[in-house]
Amino acid sequence: MVLLVQGDREIVLGSVDRSVRCDLGLVDDLLGLQLHAARLGWSIRITEVRPDLRELFDMVGLTDRLDD
C-alpha cells in the first residue's frame, strides 16, 4: 500500500499491483511520487511491501522509505 502522510493524517493512494514487475523504474516512480508529495508538505509511506520490491529498495539504500 502507498499512503500519503502529513502528521497524523494518512490517505491511502492505492496498492502496487501484484502483476506489476518490480524494477528500478517502479522504484523511480515511487521516489518521484515522494518528491511531489514533499513539495506539497506531505510524504509517502509504503506498507505491506513485497519481498522483490524490498530487495530493490535495499539495493539502492532506501529501505528507510518502507514501513514494516
mmCIF file of the N, C-alpha and C atoms, coordinates in Angstrom:
data_MODEL
# 
_entry.id   MODEL 
# 
loop_
_atom_site.group_PDB 
_atom_site.id 
_atom_site.type_symbol 
_atom_site.label_atom_id 
_atom_site.label_alt_id 
_atom_site.label_comp_id 
_atom_site.label_asym_id 
_atom_site.label_entity_id 
_atom_site.label_seq_id 
_atom_site.pdbx_PDB_ins_code 
_atom_site.Cartn_x 
_atom_site.Cartn_y 
_atom_site.Cartn_z 
_atom_site.occupancy 
_atom_site.B_iso_or_equiv 
_atom_site.pdbx_formal_charge 
_atom_site.auth_seq_id 
_atom_site.auth_comp_id 
_atom_site.auth_asym_id 
_atom_site.auth_atom_id 
_atom_site.pdbx_PDB_model_num 
ATOM 1   N N  . MET A 1 1  ? 0.840  -1.179 0.000   1.00 0.00 ? 1  MET A N  1 
ATOM 2   C CA . MET A 1 1  ? 0.000  0.000  0.000   1.00 0.00 ? 1  MET A CA 1 
ATOM 3   C C  . MET A 1 1  ? 0.885  1.242  0.000   1.00 0.00 ? 1  MET A C  1 
ATOM 4   N N  . VAL A 1 2  ? 0.426  2.236  -0.722  1.00 0.00 ? 2  VAL A N  1 
ATOM 5   C CA . VAL A 1 2  ? 1.118  3.518  -0.751  1.00 0.00 ? 2  VAL A CA 1 
ATOM 6   C C  . VAL A 1 2  ? 0.204  4.533  -0.070  1.00 0.00 ? 2  VAL A C  1 
ATOM 7   N N  . LEU A 1 3  ? 0.740  5.182  0.960   1.00 0.00 ? 3  LEU A N  1 
ATOM 8   C CA . LEU A 1 3  ? -0.022 6.151  1.745   1.00 0.00 ? 3  LEU A CA 1 
ATOM 9   C C  . LEU A 1 3  ? 0.613  7.528  1.642   1.00 0.00 ? 3  LEU A C  1 
ATOM 10  N N  . LEU A 1 4  ? -0.219 8.558  1.578   1.00 0.00 ? 4  LEU A N  1 
ATOM 11  C CA . LEU A 1 4  ? 0.242  9.934  1.750   1.00 0.00 ? 4  LEU A CA 1 
ATOM 12  C C  . LEU A 1 4  ? 0.150  10.244 3.234   1.00 0.00 ? 4  LEU A C  1 
ATOM 13  N N  . VAL A 1 5  ? 1.173  10.851 3.788   1.00 0.00 ? 5  VAL A N  1 
ATOM 14  C CA . VAL A 1 5  ? 1.219  11.101 5.227   1.00 0.00 ? 5  VAL A CA 1 
ATOM 15  C C  . VAL A 1 5  ? 1.558  12.562 5.482   1.00 0.00 ? 5  VAL A C  1 
ATOM 16  N N  . GLN A 1 6  ? 0.800  13.158 6.414   1.00 0.00 ? 6  GLN A N  1 
ATOM 17  C CA . GLN A 1 6  ? 1.091  14.504 6.896   1.00 0.00 ? 6  GLN A CA 1 
ATOM 18  C C  . GLN A 1 6  ? 0.682  14.533 8.363   1.00 0.00 ? 6  GLN A C  1 
ATOM 19  N N  . GLY A 1 7  ? 1.688  14.531 9.245   1.00 0.00 ? 7  GLY A N  1 
ATOM 20  C CA . GLY A 1 7  ? 1.386  14.464 10.676  1.00 0.00 ? 7  GLY A CA 1 
ATOM 21  C C  . GLY A 1 7  ? 0.653  13.174 11.003  1.00 0.00 ? 7  GLY A C  1 
ATOM 22  N N  . ASP A 1 8  ? -0.530 13.295 11.628  1.00 0.00 ? 8  ASP A N  1 
ATOM 23  C CA . ASP A 1 8  ? -1.337 12.124 11.974  1.00 0.00 ? 8  ASP A CA 1 
ATOM 24  C C  . ASP A 1 8  ? -2.273 11.705 10.844  1.00 0.00 ? 8  ASP A C  1 
ATOM 25  N N  . ARG A 1 9  ? -2.301 12.469 9.771   1.00 0.00 ? 9  ARG A N  1 
ATOM 26  C CA . ARG A 1 9  ? -3.214 12.177 8.651   1.00 0.00 ? 9  ARG A CA 1 
ATOM 27  C C  . ARG A 1 9  ? -2.572 11.199 7.676   1.00 0.00 ? 9  ARG A C  1 
ATOM 28  N N  . GLU A 1 10 ? -3.337 10.216 7.255   1.00 0.00 ? 10 GLU A N  1 
ATOM 29  C CA . GLU A 1 10 ? -2.895 9.265  6.244   1.00 0.00 ? 10 GLU A CA 1 
ATOM 30  C C  . GLU A 1 10 ? -4.000 9.089  5.208   1.00 0.00 ? 10 GLU A C  1 
ATOM 31  N N  . ILE A 1 11 ? -3.614 9.148  3.965   1.00 0.00 ? 11 ILE A N  1 
ATOM 32  C CA . ILE A 1 11 ? -4.557 8.934  2.868   1.00 0.00 ? 11 ILE A CA 1 
ATOM 33  C C  . ILE A 1 11 ? -4.023 7.783  2.026   1.00 0.00 ? 11 ILE A C  1 
ATOM 34  N N  . VAL A 1 12 ? -4.839 6.768  1.843   1.00 0.00 ? 12 VAL A N  1 
ATOM 35  C CA . VAL A 1 12 ? -4.438 5.624  1.029   1.00 0.00 ? 12 VAL A CA 1 
ATOM 36  C C  . VAL A 1 12 ? -4.519 6.017  -0.444  1.00 0.00 ? 12 VAL A C  1 
ATOM 37  N N  . LEU A 1 13 ? -3.381 5.903  -1.133  1.00 0.00 ? 13 LEU A N  1 
ATOM 38  C CA . LEU A 1 13 ? -3.360 6.167  -2.569  1.00 0.00 ? 13 LEU A CA 1 
ATOM 39  C C  . LEU A 1 13 ? -3.711 4.908  -3.354  1.00 0.00 ? 13 LEU A C  1 
ATOM 40  N N  . GLY A 1 14 ? -3.297 3.771  -2.846  1.00 0.00 ? 14 GLY A N  1 
ATOM 41  C CA . GLY A 1 14 ? -3.578 2.504  -3.521  1.00 0.00 ? 14 GLY A CA 1 
ATOM 42  C C  . GLY A 1 14 ? -2.471 1.510  -3.259  1.00 0.00 ? 14 GLY A C  1 
ATOM 43  N N  . SER A 1 15 ? -2.567 0.404  -3.935  1.00 0.00 ? 15 SER A N  1 
ATOM 44  C CA . SER A 1 15 ? -1.554 -0.631 -3.760  1.00 0.00 ? 15 SER A CA 1 
ATOM 45  C C  . SER A 1 15 ? -0.790 -0.825 -5.057  1.00 0.00 ? 15 SER A C  1 
ATOM 46  N N  . VAL A 1 16 ? 0.383  -1.406 -4.924  1.00 0.00 ? 16 VAL A N  1 
ATOM 47  C CA . VAL A 1 16 ? 1.174  -1.762 -6.095  1.00 0.00 ? 16 VAL A CA 1 
ATOM 48  C C  . VAL A 1 16 ? 0.606  -3.081 -6.595  1.00 0.00 ? 16 VAL A C  1 
ATOM 49  N N  . ASP A 1 17 ? 0.116  -3.071 -7.806  1.00 0.00 ? 17 ASP A N  1 
ATOM 50  C CA . ASP A 1 17 ? -0.498 -4.251 -8.407  1.00 0.00 ? 17 ASP A CA 1 
ATOM 51  C C  . ASP A 1 17 ? 0.497  -5.411 -8.404  1.00 0.00 ? 17 ASP A C  1 
ATOM 52  N N  . ARG A 1 18 ? 0.055  -6.547 -7.918  1.00 0.00 ? 18 ARG A N  1 
ATOM 53  C CA . ARG A 1 18 ? 0.934  -7.728 -7.841  1.00 0.00 ? 18 ARG A CA 1 
ATOM 54  C C  . ARG A 1 18 ? 1.433  -8.173 -9.213  1.00 0.00 ? 18 ARG A C  1 
ATOM 55  N N  . SER A 1 19 ? 0.713  -7.809 -10.266 1.00 0.00 ? 19 SER A N  1 
ATOM 56  C CA . SER A 1 19 ? 1.145  -8.216 -11.610 1.00 0.00 ? 19 SER A CA 1 
ATOM 57  C C  . SER A 1 19 ? 2.199  -7.270 -12.179 1.00 0.00 ? 19 SER A C  1 
ATOM 58  N N  . VAL A 1 20 ? 2.416  -6.115 -11.519 1.00 0.00 ? 20 VAL A N  1 
ATOM 59  C CA . VAL A 1 20 ? 3.424  -5.155 -11.976 1.00 0.00 ? 20 VAL A CA 1 
ATOM 60  C C  . VAL A 1 20 ? 4.808  -5.688 -11.642 1.00 0.00 ? 20 VAL A C  1 
ATOM 61  N N  . ARG A 1 21 ? 5.671  -5.664 -12.621 1.00 0.00 ? 21 ARG A N  1 
ATOM 62  C CA . ARG A 1 21 ? 7.043  -6.130 -12.410 1.00 0.00 ? 21 ARG A CA 1 
ATOM 63  C C  . ARG A 1 21 ? 7.792  -5.118 -11.550 1.00 0.00 ? 21 ARG A C  1 
ATOM 64  N N  . CYS A 1 22 ? 8.412  -5.605 -10.507 1.00 0.00 ? 22 CYS A N  1 
ATOM 65  C CA . CYS A 1 22 ? 9.216  -4.729 -9.656  1.00 0.00 ? 22 CYS A CA 1 
ATOM 66  C C  . CYS A 1 22 ? 10.583 -4.555 -10.306 1.00 0.00 ? 22 CYS A C  1 
ATOM 67  N N  . ASP A 1 23 ? 10.870 -3.322 -10.695 1.00 0.00 ? 23 ASP A N  1 
ATOM 68  C CA . ASP A 1 23 ? 12.166 -2.998 -11.267 1.00 0.00 ? 23 ASP A CA 1 
ATOM 69  C C  . ASP A 1 23 ? 12.551 -1.595 -10.811 1.00 0.00 ? 23 ASP A C  1 
ATOM 70  N N  . LEU A 1 24 ? 13.692 -1.142 -11.251 1.00 0.00 ? 24 LEU A N  1 
ATOM 71  C CA . LEU A 1 24 ? 14.144 0.184  -10.823 1.00 0.00 ? 24 LEU A CA 1 
ATOM 72  C C  . LEU A 1 24 ? 13.241 1.291  -11.347 1.00 0.00 ? 24 LEU A C  1 
ATOM 73  N N  . GLY A 1 25 ? 12.510 1.042  -12.428 1.00 0.00 ? 25 GLY A N  1 
ATOM 74  C CA . GLY A 1 25 ? 11.540 2.017  -12.918 1.00 0.00 ? 25 GLY A CA 1 
ATOM 75  C C  . GLY A 1 25 ? 10.430 2.243  -11.912 1.00 0.00 ? 25 GLY A C  1 
ATOM 76  N N  . LEU A 1 26 ? 9.968  1.183  -11.269 1.00 0.00 ? 26 LEU A N  1 
ATOM 77  C CA . LEU A 1 26 ? 8.936  1.299  -10.232 1.00 0.00 ? 26 LEU A CA 1 
ATOM 78  C C  . LEU A 1 26 ? 9.489  2.059  -9.033  1.00 0.00 ? 26 LEU A C  1 
ATOM 79  N N  . VAL A 1 27 ? 10.710 1.746  -8.638  1.00 0.00 ? 27 VAL A N  1 
ATOM 80  C CA . VAL A 1 27 ? 11.350 2.472  -7.525  1.00 0.00 ? 27 VAL A CA 1 
ATOM 81  C C  . VAL A 1 27 ? 11.450 3.948  -7.873  1.00 0.00 ? 27 VAL A C  1 
ATOM 82  N N  . ASP A 1 28 ? 11.851 4.257  -9.094  1.00 0.00 ? 28 ASP A N  1 
ATOM 83  C CA . ASP A 1 28 ? 11.957 5.648  -9.542  1.00 0.00 ? 28 ASP A CA 1 
ATOM 84  C C  . ASP A 1 28 ? 10.599 6.342  -9.504  1.00 0.00 ? 28 ASP A C  1 
ATOM 85  N N  . ASP A 1 29 ? 9.554  5.650  -9.940  1.00 0.00 ? 29 ASP A N  1 
ATOM 86  C CA . ASP A 1 29 ? 8.202  6.224  -9.899  1.00 0.00 ? 29 ASP A CA 1 
ATOM 87  C C  . ASP A 1 29 ? 7.780  6.540  -8.464  1.00 0.00 ? 29 ASP A C  1 
ATOM 88  N N  . LEU A 1 30 ? 8.055  5.615  -7.548  1.00 0.00 ? 30 LEU A N  1 
ATOM 89  C CA . LEU A 1 30 ? 7.676  5.835  -6.145  1.00 0.00 ? 30 LEU A CA 1 
ATOM 90  C C  . LEU A 1 30 ? 8.472  6.986  -5.534  1.00 0.00 ? 30 LEU A C  1 
ATOM 91  N N  . LEU A 1 31 ? 9.743  7.087  -5.884  1.00 0.00 ? 31 LEU A N  1 
ATOM 92  C CA . LEU A 1 31 ? 10.551 8.203  -5.377  1.00 0.00 ? 31 LEU A CA 1 
ATOM 93  C C  . LEU A 1 31 ? 10.112 9.528  -5.991  1.00 0.00 ? 31 LEU A C  1 
ATOM 94  N N  . GLY A 1 32 ? 9.674  9.506  -7.253  1.00 0.00 ? 32 GLY A N  1 
ATOM 95  C CA . GLY A 1 32 ? 9.122  10.711 -7.872  1.00 0.00 ? 32 GLY A CA 1 
ATOM 96  C C  . GLY A 1 32 ? 7.852  11.154 -7.166  1.00 0.00 ? 32 GLY A C  1 
ATOM 97  N N  . LEU A 1 33 ? 7.027  10.175 -6.798  1.00 0.00 ? 33 LEU A N  1 
ATOM 98  C CA . LEU A 1 33 ? 5.815  10.476 -6.037  1.00 0.00 ? 33 LEU A CA 1 
ATOM 99  C C  . LEU A 1 33 ? 6.179  11.107 -4.699  1.00 0.00 ? 33 LEU A C  1 
ATOM 100 N N  . GLN A 1 34 ? 7.229  10.593 -4.055  1.00 0.00 ? 34 GLN A N  1 
ATOM 101 C CA . GLN A 1 34 ? 7.687  11.162 -2.786  1.00 0.00 ? 34 GLN A CA 1 
ATOM 102 C C  . GLN A 1 34 ? 8.125  12.607 -2.978  1.00 0.00 ? 34 GLN A C  1 
ATOM 103 N N  . LEU A 1 35 ? 8.830  12.879 -4.057  1.00 0.00 ? 35 LEU A N  1 
ATOM 104 C CA . LEU A 1 35 ? 9.300  14.236 -4.338  1.00 0.00 ? 35 LEU A CA 1 
ATOM 105 C C  . LEU A 1 35 ? 8.123  15.201 -4.517  1.00 0.00 ? 35 LEU A C  1 
ATOM 106 N N  . HIS A 1 36 ? 7.131  14.798 -5.287  1.00 0.00 ? 36 HIS A N  1 
ATOM 107 C CA . HIS A 1 36 ? 5.945  15.647 -5.499  1.00 0.00 ? 36 HIS A CA 1 
ATOM 108 C C  . HIS A 1 36 ? 5.175  15.841 -4.193  1.00 0.00 ? 36 HIS A C  1 
ATOM 109 N N  . ALA A 1 37 ? 5.045  14.784 -3.414  1.00 0.00 ? 37 ALA A N  1 
ATOM 110 C CA . ALA A 1 37 ? 4.344  14.891 -2.131  1.00 0.00 ? 37 ALA A CA 1 
ATOM 111 C C  . ALA A 1 37 ? 5.074  15.856 -1.203  1.00 0.00 ? 37 ALA A C  1 
ATOM 112 N N  . ALA A 1 38 ? 6.402  15.759 -1.170  1.00 0.00 ? 38 ALA A N  1 
ATOM 113 C CA . ALA A 1 38 ? 7.197  16.623 -0.291  1.00 0.00 ? 38 ALA A CA 1 
ATOM 114 C C  . ALA A 1 38 ? 7.028  18.099 -0.666  1.00 0.00 ? 38 ALA A C  1 
ATOM 115 N N  . ARG A 1 39 ? 6.893  18.379 -1.943  1.00 0.00 ? 39 ARG A N  1 
ATOM 116 C CA . ARG A 1 39 ? 6.689  19.768 -2.382  1.00 0.00 ? 39 ARG A CA 1 
ATOM 117 C C  . ARG A 1 39 ? 5.380  20.342 -1.860  1.00 0.00 ? 39 ARG A C  1 
ATOM 118 N N  . LEU A 1 40 ? 4.443  19.453 -1.551  1.00 0.00 ? 40 LEU A N  1 
ATOM 119 C CA . LEU A 1 40 ? 3.138  19.875 -1.025  1.00 0.00 ? 40 LEU A CA 1 
ATOM 120 C C  . LEU A 1 40 ? 3.039  19.702 0.494   1.00 0.00 ? 40 LEU A C  1 
ATOM 121 N N  . GLY A 1 41 ? 4.166  19.365 1.145   1.00 0.00 ? 41 GLY A N  1 
ATOM 122 C CA . GLY A 1 41 ? 4.184  19.221 2.591   1.00 0.00 ? 41 GLY A CA 1 
ATOM 123 C C  . GLY A 1 41 ? 3.777  17.848 3.087   1.00 0.00 ? 41 GLY A C  1 
ATOM 124 N N  . TRP A 1 42 ? 3.744  16.866 2.218   1.00 0.00 ? 42 TRP A N  1 
ATOM 125 C CA . TRP A 1 42 ? 3.373  15.501 2.570   1.00 0.00 ? 42 TRP A CA 1 
ATOM 126 C C  . TRP A 1 42 ? 4.581  14.583 2.387   1.00 0.00 ? 42 TRP A C  1 
ATOM 127 N N  . SER A 1 43 ? 4.457  13.354 2.796   1.00 0.00 ? 43 SER A N  1 
ATOM 128 C CA . SER A 1 43 ? 5.437  12.325 2.481   1.00 0.00 ? 43 SER A CA 1 
ATOM 129 C C  . SER A 1 43 ? 4.662  11.063 2.115   1.00 0.00 ? 43 SER A C  1 
ATOM 130 N N  . ILE A 1 44 ? 5.367  10.070 1.614   1.00 0.00 ? 44 ILE A N  1 
ATOM 131 C CA . ILE A 1 44 ? 4.695  8.801  1.357   1.00 0.00 ? 44 ILE A CA 1 
ATOM 132 C C  . ILE A 1 44 ? 5.249  7.747  2.299   1.00 0.00 ? 44 ILE A C  1 
ATOM 133 N N  . ARG A 1 45 ? 4.431  6.768  2.557   1.00 0.00 ? 45 ARG A N  1 
ATOM 134 C CA . ARG A 1 45 ? 4.835  5.606  3.347   1.00 0.00 ? 45 ARG A CA 1 
ATOM 135 C C  . ARG A 1 45 ? 4.351  4.392  2.575   1.00 0.00 ? 45 ARG A C  1 
ATOM 136 N N  . ILE A 1 46 ? 5.192  3.396  2.475   1.00 0.00 ? 46 ILE A N  1 
ATOM 137 C CA . ILE A 1 46 ? 4.841  2.183  1.746   1.00 0.00 ? 46 ILE A CA 1 
ATOM 138 C C  . ILE A 1 46 ? 4.753  1.047  2.748   1.00 0.00 ? 46 ILE A C  1 
ATOM 139 N N  . THR A 1 47 ? 3.595  0.397  2.794   1.00 0.00 ? 47 THR A N  1 
ATOM 140 C CA . THR A 1 47 ? 3.370  -0.702 3.732   1.00 0.00 ? 47 THR A CA 1 
ATOM 141 C C  . THR A 1 47 ? 3.099  -1.988 2.958   1.00 0.00 ? 47 THR A C  1 
ATOM 142 N N  . GLU A 1 48 ? 3.084  -3.096 3.653   1.00 0.00 ? 48 GLU A N  1 
ATOM 143 C CA . GLU A 1 48 ? 2.802  -4.405 3.050   1.00 0.00 ? 48 GLU A CA 1 
ATOM 144 C C  . GLU A 1 48 ? 3.682  -4.610 1.814   1.00 0.00 ? 48 GLU A C  1 
ATOM 145 N N  . VAL A 1 49 ? 4.981  -4.399 2.002   1.00 0.00 ? 49 VAL A N  1 
ATOM 146 C CA . VAL A 1 49 ? 5.930  -4.382 0.898   1.00 0.00 ? 49 VAL A CA 1 
ATOM 147 C C  . VAL A 1 49 ? 6.260  -5.794 0.429   1.00 0.00 ? 49 VAL A C  1 
ATOM 148 N N  . ARG A 1 50 ? 6.156  -5.987 -0.874  1.00 0.00 ? 50 ARG A N  1 
ATOM 149 C CA . ARG A 1 50 ? 6.509  -7.275 -1.474  1.00 0.00 ? 50 ARG A CA 1 
ATOM 150 C C  . ARG A 1 50 ? 8.006  -7.514 -1.320  1.00 0.00 ? 50 ARG A C  1 
ATOM 151 N N  . PRO A 1 51 ? 8.413  -8.765 -1.151  1.00 0.00 ? 51 PRO A N  1 
ATOM 152 C CA . PRO A 1 51 ? 9.850  -9.059 -0.983  1.00 0.00 ? 51 PRO A CA 1 
ATOM 153 C C  . PRO A 1 51 ? 10.717 -8.568 -2.144  1.00 0.00 ? 51 PRO A C  1 
ATOM 154 N N  . ASP A 1 52 ? 10.234 -8.671 -3.381  1.00 0.00 ? 52 ASP A N  1 
ATOM 155 C CA . ASP A 1 52 ? 11.052 -8.226 -4.512  1.00 0.00 ? 52 ASP A CA 1 
ATOM 156 C C  . ASP A 1 52 ? 11.214 -6.711 -4.527  1.00 0.00 ? 52 ASP A C  1 
ATOM 157 N N  . LEU A 1 53 ? 10.198 -5.974 -4.103  1.00 0.00 ? 53 LEU A N  1 
ATOM 158 C CA . LEU A 1 53 ? 10.311 -4.519 -4.016  1.00 0.00 ? 53 LEU A CA 1 
ATOM 159 C C  . LEU A 1 53 ? 11.226 -4.127 -2.859  1.00 0.00 ? 53 LEU A C  1 
ATOM 160 N N  . ARG A 1 54 ? 11.124 -4.836 -1.747  1.00 0.00 ? 54 ARG A N  1 
ATOM 161 C CA . ARG A 1 54 ? 12.002 -4.578 -0.599  1.00 0.00 ? 54 ARG A CA 1 
ATOM 162 C C  . ARG A 1 54 ? 13.465 -4.785 -0.997  1.00 0.00 ? 54 ARG A C  1 
ATOM 163 N N  . GLU A 1 55 ? 13.744 -5.818 -1.784  1.00 0.00 ? 55 GLU A N  1 
ATOM 164 C CA . GLU A 1 55 ? 15.112 -6.077 -2.245  1.00 0.00 ? 55 GLU A CA 1 
ATOM 165 C C  . GLU A 1 55 ? 15.649 -4.917 -3.074  1.00 0.00 ? 55 GLU A C  1 
ATOM 166 N N  . LEU A 1 56 ? 14.818 -4.389 -3.954  1.00 0.00 ? 56 LEU A N  1 
ATOM 167 C CA . LEU A 1 56 ? 15.250 -3.258 -4.778  1.00 0.00 ? 56 LEU A CA 1 
ATOM 168 C C  . LEU A 1 56 ? 15.535 -2.022 -3.932  1.00 0.00 ? 56 LEU A C  1 
ATOM 169 N N  . PHE A 1 57 ? 14.652 -1.730 -2.983  1.00 0.00 ? 57 PHE A N  1 
ATOM 170 C CA . PHE A 1 57 ? 14.875 -0.575 -2.115  1.00 0.00 ? 57 PHE A CA 1 
ATOM 171 C C  . PHE A 1 57 ? 16.145 -0.767 -1.289  1.00 0.00 ? 57 PHE A C  1 
ATOM 172 N N  . ASP A 1 58 ? 16.392 -2.000 -0.855  1.00 0.00 ? 58 ASP A N  1 
ATOM 173 C CA . ASP A 1 58 ? 17.604 -2.302 -0.097  1.00 0.00 ? 58 ASP A CA 1 
ATOM 174 C C  . ASP A 1 58 ? 18.837 -2.118 -0.981  1.00 0.00 ? 58 ASP A C  1 
ATOM 175 N N  . MET A 1 59 ? 18.750 -2.569 -2.231  1.00 0.00 ? 59 MET A N  1 
ATOM 176 C CA . MET A 1 59 ? 19.868 -2.485 -3.163  1.00 0.00 ? 59 MET A CA 1 
ATOM 177 C C  . MET A 1 59 ? 20.285 -1.033 -3.419  1.00 0.00 ? 59 MET A C  1 
ATOM 178 N N  . VAL A 1 60 ? 19.307 -0.119 -3.473  1.00 0.00 ? 60 VAL A N  1 
ATOM 179 C CA . VAL A 1 60 ? 19.632 1.287  -3.729  1.00 0.00 ? 60 VAL A CA 1 
ATOM 180 C C  . VAL A 1 60 ? 19.755 2.095  -2.438  1.00 0.00 ? 60 VAL A C  1 
ATOM 181 N N  . GLY A 1 61 ? 19.682 1.411  -1.287  1.00 0.00 ? 61 GLY A N  1 
ATOM 182 C CA . GLY A 1 61 ? 19.906 2.072  0.004   1.00 0.00 ? 61 GLY A CA 1 
ATOM 183 C C  . GLY A 1 61 ? 18.746 2.913  0.489   1.00 0.00 ? 61 GLY A C  1 
ATOM 184 N N  . LEU A 1 62 ? 17.522 2.524  0.155   1.00 0.00 ? 62 LEU A N  1 
ATOM 185 C CA . LEU A 1 62 ? 16.360 3.342  0.521   1.00 0.00 ? 62 LEU A CA 1 
ATOM 186 C C  . LEU A 1 62 ? 15.345 2.584  1.383   1.00 0.00 ? 62 LEU A C  1 
ATOM 187 N N  . THR A 1 63 ? 15.803 1.614  2.163   1.00 0.00 ? 63 THR A N  1 
ATOM 188 C CA . THR A 1 63 ? 14.850 0.855  2.981   1.00 0.00 ? 63 THR A CA 1 
ATOM 189 C C  . THR A 1 63 ? 14.189 1.721  4.042   1.00 0.00 ? 63 THR A C  1 
ATOM 190 N N  . ASP A 1 64 ? 14.747 2.888  4.341   1.00 0.00 ? 64 ASP A N  1 
ATOM 191 C CA . ASP A 1 64 ? 14.116 3.785  5.317   1.00 0.00 ? 64 ASP A CA 1 
ATOM 192 C C  . ASP A 1 64 ? 12.789 4.331  4.803   1.00 0.00 ? 64 ASP A C  1 
ATOM 193 N N  . ARG A 1 65 ? 12.518 4.195  3.510   1.00 0.00 ? 65 ARG A N  1 
ATOM 194 C CA . ARG A 1 65 ? 11.249 4.655  2.927   1.00 0.00 ? 65 ARG A CA 1 
ATOM 195 C C  . ARG A 1 65 ? 10.120 3.636  3.109   1.00 0.00 ? 65 ARG A C  1 
ATOM 196 N N  . LEU A 1 66 ? 10.480 2.445  3.602   1.00 0.00 ? 66 LEU A N  1 
ATOM 197 C CA . LEU A 1 66 ? 9.495  1.379  3.730   1.00 0.00 ? 66 LEU A CA 1 
ATOM 198 C C  . LEU A 1 66 ? 9.045  1.229  5.166   1.00 0.00 ? 66 LEU A C  1 
ATOM 199 N N  . ASP A 1 67 ? 7.833  0.755  5.330   1.00 0.00 ? 67 ASP A N  1 
ATOM 200 C CA . ASP A 1 67 ? 7.264  0.531  6.653   1.00 0.00 ? 67 ASP A CA 1 
ATOM 201 C C  . ASP A 1 67 ? 7.036  -0.962 6.814   1.00 0.00 ? 67 ASP A C  1 
ATOM 202 N N  . ASP A 1 68 ? 7.558  -1.526 7.890   1.00 0.00 ? 68 ASP A N  1 
ATOM 203 C CA . ASP A 1 68 ? 7.384  -2.974 8.121   1.00 0.00 ? 68 ASP A CA 1 
ATOM 204 C C  . ASP A 1 68 ? 6.013  -3.326 8.565   1.00 0.00 ? 68 ASP A C  1 
# 
